[in-house]
Amino acid sequence: MAPTISSSIVSHAHRFPSSNPNPNSFLLRSRTQFIAFASNSSPPEGANGNVQHDATEKKSFAVATGELFLGLAARLIKSRSKLTDSASVAMFENSNSGKLYEDRIGAVVEDEIDPDVVWEQRVKDVEAERSRRIVTNPGFSFSAAGLLFPYHLGVAQFLIQNGYIKETTPLAGSSAGAIVCAVIASGASMEEALNATKMLAEDCRNRGTAFRLGAVLRDILDKFLPDDVHIRSNGRVRVAVTQLLWRPRGLLVDQFDSKEDLINAVFTSSFIPGYLAPRPATMFRNRLCIDGGLTLFMPPTSATQTVRVCAFPASRLGLLGIGISPDCNPENMSSPRQLFNWALEPAEDAILDRLFELGYLDAAVWAKENPVEVIVQDASPAFGNSNAK
């Protein structure tokens, strides 16, 4: 049964942002801000003014390892961003098919705030979007979240139940956000996905998380997602990955040749260097790639309007323009330190259930100021968020 919504919660509603076809025209601070947010956050004060300390004072091996490799990855992103690449165009050659036309870059989006971030789409991805007859606005973009994945599931549960997300709604995500997009497109219920998440969490709690999470994730995705998930996702789901070529570039992928190809994209989008597996990067379509969230937490959707969902308190990350986040219900917010710990090491099942509930409630707060009959509209495909080449 869906959680009930108390009248006191809705007073913190966030309004749907005004129409803005440029998906990157919201303030985004340095990508290293995420590390500072987690490492330097102080415990929150309780209702009586006393500081609430996290139950575990010492960092686990998984959390310490995740912090280390996120920090190294952020430095790598920053150092490689200093290199110029004004004349180059990345090519994703498919040695198996030889379809150079479909695999070449067909559209480029350069971040107006941070020009070091460049998002690209292959010709076949652009064509997959254009083949859709109806696009429902707004689209929804889900942030990188690590193992806070149940929060996104709770948000999706509310949005689907209340008609905000339909089969024609464009989706986009990085890391855990990419996983939830694939789950939504698959047609599976969010409760089923939550149960699968608990299976993954139990495996990691029993056998360890760092260096082996990737293998467990692949296995769960292969068993959970239907064989036609790639067909359901084509042209609708954008998965963000970071390719390491001269300077870090984000690649938006939404055309998938097979279920395995989609799982590879999601796996790559989630690849925190050295944490998901004992190697510094992974290969995706003949390119060296890492976690999509390291170049941008929330990639743009193909819709003319995008609502962004962040599993972390957006205000603490220095992000504006976020629609749904723990900021919607600040009285229910966990400490940033605790959220970061849960993102890197699986929490107990009761906490996973609570994260699901909080995501549902935060979406409900946002919906109070954004009625479905006002903001949800069907339209023809539009490409105002990309500069076609």
Stockholm file with secondary structure:
# STOCKHOLM 1.0

chainA/1-389         MAPTISSSIVSHAHRFPSSNPNPNSFLLRSRTQFIAFASNSSPPEGANGNVQHDATEKKSFAVATGELFLGLAARLIKSRSKLTDSASVAMFENSNSGKLYEDRIGAVVEDEIDPDVVWEQRVKDVEAERSRRIVTNPGFSFSAAGLLFPYHLGVAQFLIQNGYIKETTPLAGSSAGAIVCAVIASGASMEEALNATKMLAEDCRNRGTAFRLGAVLRDILDKFLPDDVHIRSNGRVRVAVTQLLWRPRGLLVDQFDSKEDLINAVFTSSFIPGYLAPRPATMFRNRLCIDGGLTLFMPPTSATQTVRVCAFPASRLGLLGIGISPDCNPENMSSPRQLFNWALEPAEDAILDRLFELGYLDAAVWAKENPVEVIVQDASPAFGNSNAK
#=GR chainA/1-389 SS CCCCCCTTGGGGCCCCCCCCSCTTCSCCCCTTHHHHHHHSCCCCBCTTSCBCCCSCCSCCHHHHHHHHHHHHHHHHHHHHTTSCCSSCCCBCCCTTTCCHHHHBEEEEEECSSCTTCEEEEEHHHHHHHHTCSCEEESEEEECCCGGGHHHHHHHHHHHHHTTSSCTTCCEEEETHHHHHHHHHHHTCCHHHHHHHHHHHHHHHHHHCSTTTHHHHHHHHHHHHSCTTHHHHHTTTEEEEEEEESSSEEEEEECCCSSHHHHHHHHHHHTCCTTTSSSSSCEEETTEEEEEGGGTCSSCCCSSSSEEEECSSCHHHHTCCSCSBSGGGSGGGCCCHHHHHHHHHSCCCHHHHHHHHHHHHHHHHHHHHTSCHHHHCEEECCCCTTSEEC
#=GC SS_cons         CCCCCCTTGGGGCCCCCCCCSCTTCSCCCCTTHHHHHHHSCCCCBCTTSCBCCCSCCSCCHHHHHHHHHHHHHHHHHHHHTTSCCSSCCCBCCCTTTCCHHHHBEEEEEECSSCTTCEEEEEHHHHHHHHTCSCEEESEEEECCCGGGHHHHHHHHHHHHHTTSSCTTCCEEEETHHHHHHHHHHHTCCHHHHHHHHHHHHHHHHHHCSTTTHHHHHHHHHHHHSCTTHHHHHTTTEEEEEEEESSSEEEEEECCCSSHHHHHHHHHHHTCCTTTSSSSSCEEETTEEEEEGGGTCSSCCCSSSSEEEECSSCHHHHTCCSCSBSGGGSGGGCCCHHHHHHHHHSCCCHHHHHHHHHHHHHHHHHHHHTSCHHHHCEEECCCCTTSEEC
//
